[in-house]
């Protein structure tokens, strides 16, 4: 695109801000996931109970 240089620079600056914001949000989501997984894997074996696929589907349908 043949935009004046000052507009090209502004456009790239805005794109960079958006890109950085997206990266920050993705990193925060990944960090939350790591914490949740660490918590889940730290639970004792006795905290787990066997579930069938039907159990999981029913549980998720009830919470929706």
Backbone as CSV, one residue per row, in Angstrom:
resi,resn,N_x,N_y,N_z,CA_x,CA_y,CA_z,C_x,C_y,C_z
1,UNK,0.837,-1.166,0.000,0.000,0.000,0.000,0.885,1.234,0.000
2,UNK,0.508,2.244,-0.722,1.320,3.452,-0.853,0.835,4.546,0.093
3,UNK,1.034,4.328,1.372,0.677,5.333,2.373,1.893,6.199,2.651
4,UNK,1.645,7.431,3.099,2.780,8.254,3.525,3.535,7.570,4.665
5,UNK,4.798,7.853,4.749,5.667,7.172,5.719,5.162,7.301,7.154
6,UNK,4.703,8.488,7.544,4.250,8.662,8.931,3.019,7.805,9.232
7,UNK,2.183,7.559,8.241,1.026,6.689,8.456,1.448,5.226,8.485
8,UNK,2.404,4.873,7.665,2.910,3.505,7.684,3.511,3.190,9.051
9,UNK,4.268,4.131,9.592,4.895,3.929,10.894,3.845,3.806,11.989
10,UNK,2.818,4.641,11.932,1.747,4.566,12.921,1.002,3.243,12.805
11,UNK,0.756,2.843,11.580,0.047,1.584,11.355,0.864,0.429,11.935
12,UNK,2.161,0.411,11.678,3.010,-0.645,12.215,3.079,-0.584,13.738
13,UNK,3.090,0.627,14.285,3.106,0.790,15.734,1.837,0.191,16.347
14,UNK,0.696,0.493,15.767,-0.572,-0.041,16.269,-0.598,-1.556,16.125
15,UNK,-0.163,-2.073,14.999,-0.106,-3.522,14.805,0.798,-4.170,15.847
16,UNK,1.928,-3.525,16.131,2.844,-4.058,17.130,2.201,-4.058,18.512
17,UNK,1.471,-3.002,18.853,0.772,-2.957,20.136,-0.251,-4.086,20.239
18,UNK,-1.001,-4.293,19.168,-2.008,-5.354,19.152,-1.340,-6.713,19.285
19,UNK,-0.267,-6.919,18.543,0.467,-8.191,18.585,0.999,-8.451,19.997
20,UNK,1.565,-7.435,20.620,2.109,-7.597,21.970,1.001,-7.899,22.980
21,UNK,-0.137,-7.226,22.818,-1.258,-7.459,23.713,-1.756,-8.892,23.576
22,UNK,-1.852,-9.385,22.362,-2.284,-10.764,22.129,-1.290,-11.749,22.735
23,UNK,-0.013,-11.483,22.562,1.012,-12.360,23.130,0.932,-12.370,24.652
24,UNK,0.700,-11.198,25.240,0.590,-11.096,26.697,-0.613,-11.897,27.196
25,UNK,-1.745,-11.763,26.519,-2.943,-12.505,26.920,-2.738,-14.014,26.767
26,UNK,-2.097,-14.427,25.688,-1.815,-15.853,25.495,-0.887,-16.369,26.581
27,UNK,0.113,-15.584,26.948,1.050,-16.001,27.996,0.337,-16.107,29.335
28,UNK,-0.556,-15.160,29.630,-1.306,-15.217,30.881,-2.201,-16.459,30.923
29,UNK,-2.851,-16.764,29.819,-3.709,-17.947,29.754,-2.875,-19.210,29.933
30,UNK,-1.710,-19.249,29.301,-0.821,-20.406,29.429,-0.335,-20.556,30.869
31,UNK,-0.001,-19.437,31.503,0.448,-19.486,32.901,-0.663,-19.998,33.812
32,UNK,-1.906,-19.558,33.579,-3.035,-20.059,34.377,-3.208,-21.560,34.169
33,UNK,-3.071,-21.998,32.929,-3.192,-23.424,32.631,-2.113,-24.224,33.358
34,UNK,-0.886,-23.725,33.351,0.200,-24.426,34.040,-0.083,-24.544,35.533
35,UNK,-0.622,-23.497,36.133,-0.953,-23.535,37.559,-2.041,-24.565,37.821
36,UNK,-3.065,-24.566,36.991,-4.151,-25.541,37.157,-3.643,-26.975,36.997
37,UNK,-2.804,-27.193,36.002,-2.263,-28.537,35.789,-1.364,-28.962,36.946
38,UNK,-0.543,-28.046,37.424,0.333,-28.365,38.553,-0.509,-28.730,39.770
39,UNK,-1.590,-27.985,39.982,-2.485,-28.270,41.107,-3.132,-29.646,40.932
40,UNK,-3.605,-29.929,39.728,-4.270,-31.214,39.473,-3.313,-32.386,39.649
41,UNK,-2.090,-32.247,39.156,-1.141,-33.352,39.247,-0.550,-33.496,40.642
42,UNK,-0.721,-32.471,41.471,-0.215,-32.544,42.837,-1.214,-33.242,43.760
43,UNK,-2.445,-33.428,43.293,-3.465,-34.072,44.120,-3.099,-35.534,44.356
44,UNK,-3.414,-36.043,45.540,-3.110,-37.454,45.818,-3.982,-38.368,44.948
45,UNK,-3.510,-39.546,44.739,-4.220,-40.526,43.904,-5.638,-40.763,44.426
46,UNK,-5.821,-40.679,45.733,-7.131,-40.930,46.333,-8.155,-39.848,45.961
47,UNK,-7.681,-38.710,45.471,-8.590,-37.629,45.078,-9.256,-37.902,43.735
48,UNK,-8.736,-38.850,43.004,-9.275,-39.169,41.685,-10.323,-40.268,41.796
49,UNK,-11.322,-40.190,40.941,-12.297,-41.270,40.880,-12.531,-41.614,39.413
50,UNK,-12.764,-42.873,39.133,-12.966,-43.272,37.738,-14.272,-42.693,37.183
51,UNK,-14.222,-42.231,35.955,-15.394,-41.689,35.270,-15.497,-42.300,33.883
52,UNK,-16.710,-42.498,33.471,-16.928,-42.940,32.090,-17.156,-41.697,31.240
53,UNK,-17.145,-41.878,29.940,-17.438,-40.761,29.047,-18.833,-40.222,29.319
54,UNK,-19.769,-41.102,29.582,-21.137,-40.673,29.883,-21.178,-39.817,31.151
55,UNK,-20.390,-40.174,32.168,-20.313,-39.379,33.401,-19.834,-37.957,33.109
56,UNK,-18.807,-37.856,32.292,-18.237,-36.539,31.957,-19.247,-35.719,31.157
57,UNK,-19.903,-36.346,30.197,-20.898,-35.642,29.376,-22.053,-35.147,30.260
58,UNK,-22.517,-36.005,31.162,-23.616,-35.616,32.058,-23.184,-34.476,32.978
59,UNK,-21.972,-34.558,33.512,-21.474,-33.491,34.398,-21.376,-32.174,33.641
60,UNK,-20.859,-32.210,32.432,-20.722,-30.978,31.656,-22.070,-30.426,31.218
61,UNK,-23.028,-31.288,30.935,-24.362,-30.833,30.547,-25.057,-30.168,31.721
62,UNK,-24.826,-30.686,32.922,-25.454,-30.129,34.113,-24.887,-28.758,34.475
63,UNK,-23.606,-28.533,34.164,-22.986,-27.246,34.521,-23.144,-26.198,33.430
64,UNK,-23.697,-26.580,32.301,-23.855,-25.628,31.185,-25.105,-24.797,31.323
